[in-house]
């Protein structure tokens, strides 16, 4: 049994006033969040099933447990807005945040932000010379945000974990132990995100064409890490977490629109695209012993979300090619078969090993998202179509795909392995090899083909018809005769079509990065409906 309770408090004062062409508003707020929890468990083995009373249970076969905890986050927030003549706008925000996660002298942080806007289209020189542009606004912002996500609370306290393990000193008698909570760090505090944005809004011919553009950058500092130092085993514990690491994310977003009416036909087009990339700025790590390991392992000033693996340059065609190729199975290539993957010997030492691993592609997080929304209406008919997609990412196939018969043949193989390499006659070991799209199968898999490699790293770019709705609204002149204000019939569907690249991608939902496809697949849904308004 247990309880989870969160207490939220929020109080605010607001002020708004207009003085001629001046508009002023202000807000002051206090808010606090206090989550707490407690739970308790207990059981005994009942000797008499008809008497399920805890006190009637077996003293030697029992267990119990419980814990409790709470935290508190508070904030004082102030905001001021000022606008002049609907042309110049400025907003300032100041946050003073506190968290019980940190030591008392590190608990509070001050986080300011400011944003400005200028509607150039309201200037007389603009209206008189570029009148076809009905709205053009420049905007920019900069702010600092504090975050405590990912921090374990109360690391500034010295003490012990209790209970921590059980120890048996005499028969049937256990003693509850305790352990050190480790080295305390009273300097741990908020990590900060410094966020900058600049962009514009544009409307031509009263909304016939519209555009929005934003370019942004976020720099985070004080991310959590432990110092990488060599410590003797007699030290007895590990170093505490500190605000050490930093990273950066930047990108841009573009939205384009077009709306128009031609007689009884009205239509609209709106598209959007967002491109972002993240990179490490500083990552705490131990120094390397040579240039290779520094190149291989040092992620400082390097883009995130990269995949390292072996470069697949083809499949072995016959045994002669296997015997004359670099050793890649640590056994003179004796375990290889025609159709197995052939990897590139990057360093030219005639051995395929970890020294031949390199960046073979991006990771599984898209760095570009895009969408397209189409609408149209004509004499009671209406259509709404939404496409969405993503690109610039990869999916590395997992064991459920490259192990054709998992559990040593006790489960069903996937249909894609019909495309495997195999002998013409499976019962004749001397028959000719047919080289397929996939390597030959083994009962328990084959580690050499299962290495992270470029063949199993699939382009996961996709475009999906996410939603489609078609409707018809019966003319009001007809519905009024039966006492109904509005009748609309419609059809809509979700996830109707998905376009991807490559024959292997048809087995994977590109919106899910679980490479083994161990998830409920996207469902196609079809709906027919009738809506009435009286």
N, C-alpha and C positions, 0 to 999 in steps of 0.2 A: 504494500500500500504506500501511497505517497501523494505529495502535493507539489504542484508547480504554480507559483503565483507571481504575477508581474504587476506592479503598481506604477501607474503612469500619472504624472501631474503636468499640467500646462496652463500657464496664466499669461495673458497678453494684453497690452494696451495699444490702441491704434489711433492715429491722428491723420486726417486728410483735410486739406484746405486749398482753395483756388483764389489767387489774387490777380485778377486780370489775365495776363498771359503766363502767369507763373502757377505751376501746380506742385504742391508739396505734400508728401505723405511720410509718415514715420511709424515705426512699430518697435515695441520693446517686449521681450518675451522671457519667461523663465520656464524651463522644463526639466523634469527629472524622471528617470526610469530606474526602478528597483526590482529586478527579478530575483526570486528566491526559490529554493526547492528543498524538499526533504522526503526521504523514503525509508521504509523499514520492511524487512522480510524476516520470516521465521517459519520453521517447520519441525515437526517430529514425525518419526515413523509410528503409525498407529498399530498397536498390538491387537486391538479389537476393532474391526472395521465398523461395527455397529455403534461404536462410541467415539465419533470424530471430535474429541475435545482435546485441545492442546496439552492440558495438564495430564491427560491420560496416555500421552505418548511415551516413547522409549527415550530415556535420558542419554543413552550412548549414541543414538542415531538421530541427531538433531543439528540444525544449523540456523544461524540468524545473521542479520547484517543491517546496516543502515548508514545514512550519511545526510549531511545538510550543507547548504551553502547559500550565499547571497552576494550581490554586487550592487553598485550604485553609480549611475552616470548622470551628471547634472550639466546644465548649460544656461548661460545668460546670452541673449541674442539681441542685437540692435540693428535696425535697418532704416535708412533714410533714402527717399527718392525725390528727385527734383527734375522738372521738365519746364522748358521755356518755349512758348509759342509753338508747341508740338514739333519743334525742330531739334532741340538739344536736350539730351536725357543723360542723367547720371544716377547711379545707385551705389551706395556703400553699405556693406554688411560687416559687422564685427561680432565674432563668436568668442565666448570665454567658456571653454569646456573643461570639465573635471571628471576624473574616473578613479574609482577605488582600486583599480588594477595596479596603480603605481604608488610609489612612496609619497608621503605628504608633500614634500618639497618639489616633487616632479609631477604632481597630480594634475595641475592646471596648465592649460595652453591657450594662447591667444591667436586667433586665426582670422585675419581680415581678408576682404575681397572687394573689388570695385568693378563696375561695368559702365561703359559709356556708349551713347548712340547719337548719330547725326543723320537726320533726314534731309539730305541734300536736295531732294526733289521739292522741298518746301521753300527753298531759297528763290528769290525773285529772278536772279540771273539764270537759274536752271529752268524755271517755269517758262520764261520768255524765249529760251533758245532750244530746249529739248522737251517740248510739251508732250510728245508721244510717250514719254516715260512717266507713268502716273505715280510711281513710288520707287525711290532709290534711297536706301538706308545703309549707312556704314555702322558697324558695331564692333566692340572689342571688350574683353574682360580679362581680369587677372585675379587670382585668389589663392589662398593657402587653406588647406583642409587638413585637419588632424584625424588620425585613425588609430584604433587600438586593436584592429582585427588580427587574429593569429597569435596574440600574446597570451601566455598562461598567466593568470592573475597572481598577485601577491608574491612575486619573485624577489621583492625587496626584503622579505622577512626571513630571518634565520630560524631554523627549527627542525622538526622531525615529521615524517609521515607515520601516522599511527591510526589504525593498525597497518602493519606491513609484514605479511607472512606469518606462518605458524610453525612452531618448533616443538618436537616431541622429545622431552627429557626423561620421562618415565612412562610406563605402559598406560595407554588410554588417557593420558593427561597432556594436553597441548598448552603451550604458552604463546601468547600473541606477542609478536616482535614489533620493533619500530626501526626506521631507517632515516638517515640524514636527508634533508630536503636539498642538500647541495650548497654551493656557494651562493650567497645572496648578492643581488645587484641592485643597490639603491638608486642607481642612475638611469635605469630603464624608464623610458617615457614614450610619448606619442611619436609615431612616424608621421612625416609631413608629405603632403602632395601639393606641389605648386603647379597650378593649372592656368594656361594662357590660351586665349581664343581670339581670333579676328575673322570677320566675315562681312557679308552684305546681303540685303534683300532687294529684289528687283521685280517690278511689275510693269509690263509694256501694254499700252492700249487698254487700260482698265481691266487687266487680268487676262487678256488674250494669251499672253506668254508671261510666265513667272519663273524666277530662279532664286535659289538661296545657296550660299556657299559659306562654309566655315572651315578654317584651318586651325588645328589645335595641337597642344603639346602638354604633356603631364610629366613632371619630374618628381619622383618619390625618393626620399632620403630617410635614413634611420630604420631601414627594414631589419628584421630580426636575423641574427646569425651568431654563431659561436666562433671565437678565435681559433684558428688552426695552429696550434703549438704542439710540439712533442713533449709529452709529460711522462714522467716515470710511473710505472704501475703502482708504486707505493704512494702516489698522490691520492689515490682512493676515490676520486670523483671526477667529474668533468667541469669544464669552465662554464660560467653562466651565459645566458643569452644577452646580447648587447645590440644597440642600435648601430649597425655597421654597414649594411648593404644599401645599394641605391640602384634605380633603374629609370628608364625613360620610355614613354609611349608618345607617338606623334602620328598625325594623319590629317585627312580632310574629308568633308562630306559635301556632296552636291545634290541638289534637288531641282528638277526641271519640270515645268507644268505647262499645259496648254488647254484652254477651255474655249468653246465656241458654240454658237447656235446658228443653224442654217434652216430657216423656215421652221418646220415642225421637228427638226432633228437637232438634238443637243448631245454633245460628246465632250469627253475630257480625257486627257492623258497626263499622268504624273509618274515620273521616274526618280529613283534615288540611288545613290551609290556612296558607300563609305569605305575608305581604305585606311588601315592602321597597321603599324609595325611597332613592336616593342624590342628593346635591347637592354642588356645589362650595362650599367655604368661601373659599378664596383661590386665585386663578389669576394668576400673573405675566403681565402684559400691558402694552403701551404705552398711555399716556393717549389718549383720543379727542379729536377736534377739535370734535365737536358732540354734542348730546343724542341724535340719531337713531343715530349709529354706536355710541354708548355703550349704548343700548337694544338695538341689533341684535347687538353683538359681545361685550358684557361678560357673562361667565358667572359672575362672582363672586356668591356667595349665590344661585345659581340651580340648579334641579333639573337633573340630568343626563338624558341619553337623551331629547332632544326632537328633533322633525323640523321643519325650517324649509322653507317652500315657498310656492307660490301657492294661493290659495283658489279652487277651481273652482265657479262659480255656475250652470253650465248649459252647454248647447251652442247654438251659433248655429243658428237655425232657417232663415234665408234671407239673401240678400245685403243686403237692406235693413237688417237688424239688424247685420250686419257693418260696413256703412258708417257707422252711427250709434252705434257703440260706441267706447270708448277704444282707442287704437292699441296693439296688443300684439305686433306682428311687426317693429317698427322700419322698416316700409315702407308706412305708411298703410293697413294691413290688406289690401293687395292680394294677399297670398299665402294668405289665409284662405278656407276653403270651408264651406258649411253642414255642420254636424255637428262642426266643430272645437270644442275646449274654449274656454270663455269664463271669463276670470279677473276677480276682484274688484279694482277700483281703490281701494285702501285709503286713499291720501292725496288722492284727488280731483283729480289734476292731468291727467286724461284721457290718461295714458300708463301702460301696464303695463310696469314695469321692476323692477329690484332693490329699489326703494323700496317695493314692494308685497308684499315677502316678509315673512311672519310665522310664528309657531308654528302649525302646522296639525295637530299631534298628537304622540303619544308616539313613542319610538324602538322598536327591534326587540327590546328586552330586557323580558320580562314582569316586572311588579312584583307579580303574585299567582300563586302555584302552588297547586294543590289536587289532592286525590286521594280516592278512596273504595274501600275494600276490603270485599267481602262474602263471607262464608263460611257454608256450611250443610252439615249431615250428617244422614242419616236411613237407618237400617237398611242400611248398607253403601254407600249412595250419598253422594257428596260433591261439592260445587261450590265453586270459588274464582273470584271475579270481581274484577278490578282496573281501575278507571277512573282516568285521570289527565288533567290539563288545566292550562291557564295562561291568563292574561288581562291586560288593561291594556297591550297592546303593539300595534304596527303593523308592517306590512311594505310597503315602498315598491317597487312593481314596477320591474324593471330593463329594459334594452334588449331582452332576448330576448322581452319581452312587448309593449312599445309600438312596436317596430319590426317590423311584421308580416312583411316580407320583407327580412331582413338581407342584406348583401353585394349590394345593388342587385338584388334579385330572384333571386339564384342559390341561395337555400335555401328550404325549405318554410315557408310561413306557418302560424301556429298556428290551430287550429280556432275559437278564440274570435273570430277576425276575421270569421267569418260574420255576427256581430252588428254589423258596421261600418256607418257611414253611407255611402250610395251612391246613384247615380242609378237610376231604374227601368230604364232601358235604358243599359247601359254604353257602347254604341256611338253613342248619341245625346247630344251635349253639351247639348242643350236640354231633355232630359227632366227630369221632376220628381225632386227630392231626397227620399230616404227617410232620416230621421234615426234612426240605430241607437244601440245602447248605447256604441259606440266611434266615434271620429272616422274620416273617410275616409282610406284608405291612400295613401301615396306610394311610389314605387319605392325611394327611398333614405331613407325616413322624413321626419319633419317636426319640426324642433327646437321649434316653439311648443307642440306637443302633448306633447313629451317632457320638458318642465320638471318638476321635482319639484312635484307638485300634490296637492291633497286627494282627487282622484278615484282616483289610482293609489296612495294611501296606504290600505291595507286593514286593517280590523279583523282581527287574527290570533288572537282568542280561540278556544279550541277545547276540546273534550272528546273523549277517545279511549278506546275500549275496548282497553286495552293488553294484557291477558291474560285468558283464560278457560280454565278447566280443569274438566272433568266426569269423575268416575271412579266405579267400582263395585268393591268388594272382596267377593269370593266368601266366603260364610260358612265359618268354619274347620272346621265339622263336615263339610263336603263336601270341602275341600281335604286334610284329614288322611287321607281314605280313599285318596288317590293319592300320599301321602308328601310333600305340599307344605305348607309352613307358611303361606304367604300368596300369593294370586293377586289382582292388581288390574289391571283394564283401564281405559284412560283416553283422553280426547281433550283436546288443548289447542291454543290458537291465540293468535297475537299480532297486534296492530294490525288488529283485525277491523273496527272501525267508527271513523270520525272525523266529528265534528259541528263545522262552522264556519259563519260568517255570510258571506253575499254570494256572488254567482255567480262572481266572479273567483277567490275563494279555493279553489275546487275544483281549480285548476291548481297549487296550491302546498302543500307540506307545512308546516303551521304550526309544527312543531318545528325547522325549519331556516330561518335568516334570510337565506339566499342568495336575493335577490329575482329572480335569473335562473333559478333552479331547476337550476343546474349542479351537481348532486350526484346520487348514487344514491338513488332514492326509498325511502321506508319500504316494507319488504317484508311482505306478509301471509304468515304461516306457519301451517300446519295439521299437527298431529301426532296419530297414533294409536299407542297403545303398550300393551304388556303387561309387567307386572313380576311376577317370581316370587321367592319367598324359601323357602329349604329349611332 
